[in-house]
Amino acid sequence: MTQANPTPASNKPRRPRPQVMKLTDAAAQRITELTRRADSEIVALRVGIKNGGCAGQSYTVEYAHEIRPTDEVVEDKGVKILVDPKAVLFLLGTEMDYKVDKMSAQFIFNNPNQTGACGCGESVQLKPAQAEA
């Protein structure tokens, strides 16, 4: 039995996958602080999206005690975040920042897939990123 010759398409090198998210220096520093001060062992912060709020969706950030097989692992500026697989297409190209002002301190998501937001800033409207041809 002879093996079939590979098709020319299978010889093409695969292009690297784009990194789902990037972090600003302020976000990376805050993530480092949070992981050091956590009450229990955490491996990273997990970022996702949940349905709800006046605009329809909101970002979630929580401690991750383990890396799930389906998590998208993002390492940037010396820290690790995990992206929930259901949120990857909505977060593709997003920059995660951390802002402190007189009234609040919070992670901010600069997301090119965001199409709207509510007036209170708690929820957003997102569309999935378009696949490249």
C-alpha atoms as a printed R data frame, in Angstrom:
    type eleno elety resid chain resno       x      y      z
1   ATOM     1    CA   MET     A     1   0.000  0.000  0.000
2   ATOM     2    CA   THR     A     2   1.439  3.365 -0.998
3   ATOM     3    CA   GLN     A     3   0.733  6.650  0.668
4   ATOM     4    CA   ALA     A     4  -0.957  9.344 -1.354
5   ATOM     5    CA   ASN     A     5   1.093 12.385 -2.229
6   ATOM     6    CA   PRO     A     6   0.229 15.362 -0.046
7   ATOM     7    CA   THR     A     7  -1.746 18.074 -1.758
8   ATOM     8    CA   PRO     A     8   0.027 21.391 -2.380
9   ATOM     9    CA   ALA     A     9  -2.229 23.072  0.185
10  ATOM    10    CA   SER     A    10  -0.948 20.804  2.944
11  ATOM    11    CA   ASN     A    11   2.636 21.900  2.213
12  ATOM    12    CA   LYS     A    12   1.855 25.568  2.799
13  ATOM    13    CA   PRO     A    13   3.144 26.836  6.122
14  ATOM    14    CA   ARG     A    14   0.361 27.737  8.499
15  ATOM    15    CA   ARG     A    15   0.195 31.399  9.320
16  ATOM    16    CA   PRO     A    16   0.479 32.193 13.008
17  ATOM    17    CA   ARG     A    17  -2.748 32.626 14.937
18  ATOM    18    CA   PRO     A    18  -3.361 36.209 15.983
19  ATOM    19    CA   GLN     A    19  -3.221 36.910 19.691
20  ATOM    20    CA   VAL     A    20  -6.804 37.360 20.885
21  ATOM    21    CA   MET     A    21  -6.083 40.247 23.251
22  ATOM    22    CA   LYS     A    22  -3.284 42.595 24.217
23  ATOM    23    CA   LEU     A    23  -2.628 44.246 27.572
24  ATOM    24    CA   THR     A    24  -1.482 47.744 28.401
25  ATOM    25    CA   ASP     A    25   1.316 48.177 30.932
26  ATOM    26    CA   ALA     A    26  -1.259 49.358 33.497
27  ATOM    27    CA   ALA     A    27  -3.406 46.234 33.013
28  ATOM    28    CA   ALA     A    28  -0.396 43.917 33.255
29  ATOM    29    CA   GLN     A    29   0.745 45.633 36.462
30  ATOM    30    CA   ARG     A    30  -2.731 45.359 38.009
31  ATOM    31    CA   ILE     A    31  -3.033 41.676 37.060
32  ATOM    32    CA   THR     A    32   0.350 41.045 38.705
33  ATOM    33    CA   GLU     A    33  -0.855 42.786 41.886
34  ATOM    34    CA   LEU     A    34  -4.109 40.826 41.940
35  ATOM    35    CA   THR     A    35  -2.429 37.463 41.484
36  ATOM    36    CA   ARG     A    36   0.062 38.197 44.267
37  ATOM    37    CA   ARG     A    37  -2.632 39.318 46.712
38  ATOM    38    CA   ALA     A    38  -5.138 36.532 46.024
39  ATOM    39    CA   ASP     A    39  -6.275 34.486 49.025
40  ATOM    40    CA   SER     A    40  -5.694 31.230 47.173
41  ATOM    41    CA   GLU     A    41  -3.445 29.930 44.389
42  ATOM    42    CA   ILE     A    42  -4.555 31.319 41.035
43  ATOM    43    CA   VAL     A    43  -2.981 30.668 37.659
44  ATOM    44    CA   ALA     A    44  -4.357 33.724 35.832
45  ATOM    45    CA   LEU     A    45  -7.366 35.953 35.362
46  ATOM    46    CA   ARG     A    46 -10.140 34.619 33.112
47  ATOM    47    CA   VAL     A    47 -11.838 37.114 30.802
48  ATOM    48    CA   GLY     A    48 -15.209 36.471 29.214
49  ATOM    49    CA   ILE     A    49 -18.554 37.914 28.235
50  ATOM    50    CA   LYS     A    50 -21.968 37.329 29.756
51  ATOM    51    CA   ASN     A    51 -25.417 38.243 28.532
52  ATOM    52    CA   GLY     A    52 -27.253 40.917 30.463
53  ATOM    53    CA   GLY     A    53 -27.382 44.619 31.191
54  ATOM    54    CA   CYS     A    54 -29.162 47.347 29.280
55  ATOM    55    CA   ALA     A    55 -26.989 46.994 26.165
56  ATOM    56    CA   GLY     A    56 -27.095 43.193 26.115
57  ATOM    57    CA   GLN     A    57 -23.630 41.972 27.175
58  ATOM    58    CA   SER     A    58 -20.946 42.728 29.726
59  ATOM    59    CA   TYR     A    59 -17.309 41.802 30.232
60  ATOM    60    CA   THR     A    60 -16.345 39.437 33.033
61  ATOM    61    CA   VAL     A    61 -13.009 39.143 34.841
62  ATOM    62    CA   GLU     A    62 -12.495 36.461 37.494
63  ATOM    63    CA   TYR     A    63  -9.750 34.505 39.197
64  ATOM    64    CA   ALA     A    64  -8.824 31.252 37.441
65  ATOM    65    CA   HIS     A    65  -7.597 28.411 39.636
66  ATOM    66    CA   GLU     A    66  -6.903 26.141 36.675
67  ATOM    67    CA   ILE     A    67  -6.417 26.332 32.932
68  ATOM    68    CA   ARG     A    68  -9.274 24.574 31.164
69  ATOM    69    CA   PRO     A    69  -8.475 22.645 27.983
70  ATOM    70    CA   THR     A    70 -10.712 25.007 26.006
71  ATOM    71    CA   ASP     A    71  -9.269 28.264 27.392
72  ATOM    72    CA   GLU     A    72  -7.408 30.545 25.006
73  ATOM    73    CA   VAL     A    73  -4.178 31.366 26.846
74  ATOM    74    CA   VAL     A    74  -2.817 34.871 26.260
75  ATOM    75    CA   GLU     A    75   0.603 35.834 27.580
76  ATOM    76    CA   ASP     A    76   1.529 39.486 27.271
77  ATOM    77    CA   LYS     A    77   3.894 41.750 29.181
78  ATOM    78    CA   GLY     A    78   4.879 38.963 31.576
79  ATOM    79    CA   VAL     A    79   1.366 38.013 32.719
80  ATOM    80    CA   LYS     A    80  -1.166 35.414 31.664
81  ATOM    81    CA   ILE     A    81  -4.882 35.804 31.039
82  ATOM    82    CA   LEU     A    82  -7.317 33.147 29.937
83  ATOM    83    CA   VAL     A    83 -10.086 33.897 27.472
84  ATOM    84    CA   ASP     A    84 -13.306 31.928 27.704
85  ATOM    85    CA   PRO     A    85 -13.716 30.078 24.381
86  ATOM    86    CA   LYS     A    86 -17.253 31.460 23.907
87  ATOM    87    CA   ALA     A    87 -15.850 35.004 24.024
88  ATOM    88    CA   VAL     A    88 -12.886 34.665 21.639
89  ATOM    89    CA   LEU     A    89 -14.637 35.967 18.503
90  ATOM    90    CA   PHE     A    90 -16.091 38.895 20.455
91  ATOM    91    CA   LEU     A    91 -12.733 39.841 22.007
92  ATOM    92    CA   LEU     A    92 -10.447 39.387 18.989
93  ATOM    93    CA   GLY     A    93  -8.307 42.520 18.664
94  ATOM    94    CA   THR     A    94  -9.230 43.890 22.101
95  ATOM    95    CA   GLU     A    95  -6.805 45.828 24.272
96  ATOM    96    CA   MET     A    96  -7.345 45.412 28.018
97  ATOM    97    CA   ASP     A    97  -6.403 48.487 30.055
98  ATOM    98    CA   TYR     A    98  -6.670 49.488 33.708
99  ATOM    99    CA   LYS     A    99  -7.800 53.000 34.652
100 ATOM   100    CA   VAL     A   100  -7.930 54.754 37.996
101 ATOM   101    CA   ASP     A   101  -9.761 58.033 38.523
102 ATOM   102    CA   LYS     A   102 -11.316 59.868 41.472
103 ATOM   103    CA   MET     A   103 -14.465 57.735 41.536
104 ATOM   104    CA   SER     A   104 -13.413 54.305 40.299
105 ATOM   105    CA   ALA     A   105 -10.677 51.865 39.359
106 ATOM   106    CA   GLN     A   106 -11.471 49.271 36.711
107 ATOM   107    CA   PHE     A   107 -10.369 47.247 33.739
108 ATOM   108    CA   ILE     A   108 -11.331 48.898 30.464
109 ATOM   109    CA   PHE     A   109 -11.763 46.978 27.212
110 ATOM   110    CA   ASN     A   110 -10.885 48.848 24.020
111 ATOM   111    CA   ASN     A   111 -12.717 46.502 21.683
112 ATOM   112    CA   PRO     A   112 -13.002 47.012 17.908
113 ATOM   113    CA   ASN     A   113 -16.010 44.633 17.917
114 ATOM   114    CA   GLN     A   114 -18.055 46.854 20.226
115 ATOM   115    CA   THR     A   115 -20.988 48.436 18.409
116 ATOM   116    CA   GLY     A   116 -22.603 50.245 21.342
117 ATOM   117    CA   ALA     A   117 -22.723 50.712 25.096
118 ATOM   118    CA   CYS     A   118 -25.255 51.716 27.693
119 ATOM   119    CA   GLY     A   119 -25.100 55.107 29.362
120 ATOM   120    CA   CYS     A   120 -23.989 53.728 32.721
121 ATOM   121    CA   GLY     A   121 -20.991 51.957 31.192
122 ATOM   122    CA   GLU     A   122 -21.862 48.558 32.686
123 ATOM   123    CA   SER     A   123 -22.829 46.766 29.484
124 ATOM   124    CA   VAL     A   124 -21.983 46.773 25.783
125 ATOM   125    CA   GLN     A   125 -23.177 45.567 22.402
126 ATOM   126    CA   LEU     A   126 -20.677 43.327 20.614
127 ATOM   127    CA   LYS     A   127 -20.494 41.640 17.236
128 ATOM   128    CA   PRO     A   128 -18.200 38.712 16.455
129 ATOM   129    CA   ALA     A   129 -14.973 39.573 14.644
130 ATOM   130    CA   GLN     A   130 -14.997 38.907 10.920
131 ATOM   131    CA   ALA     A   131 -12.735 36.083  9.763
132 ATOM   132    CA   GLU     A   132  -9.926 37.087  7.426
133 ATOM   133    CA   ALA     A   133 -10.026 35.696  3.913
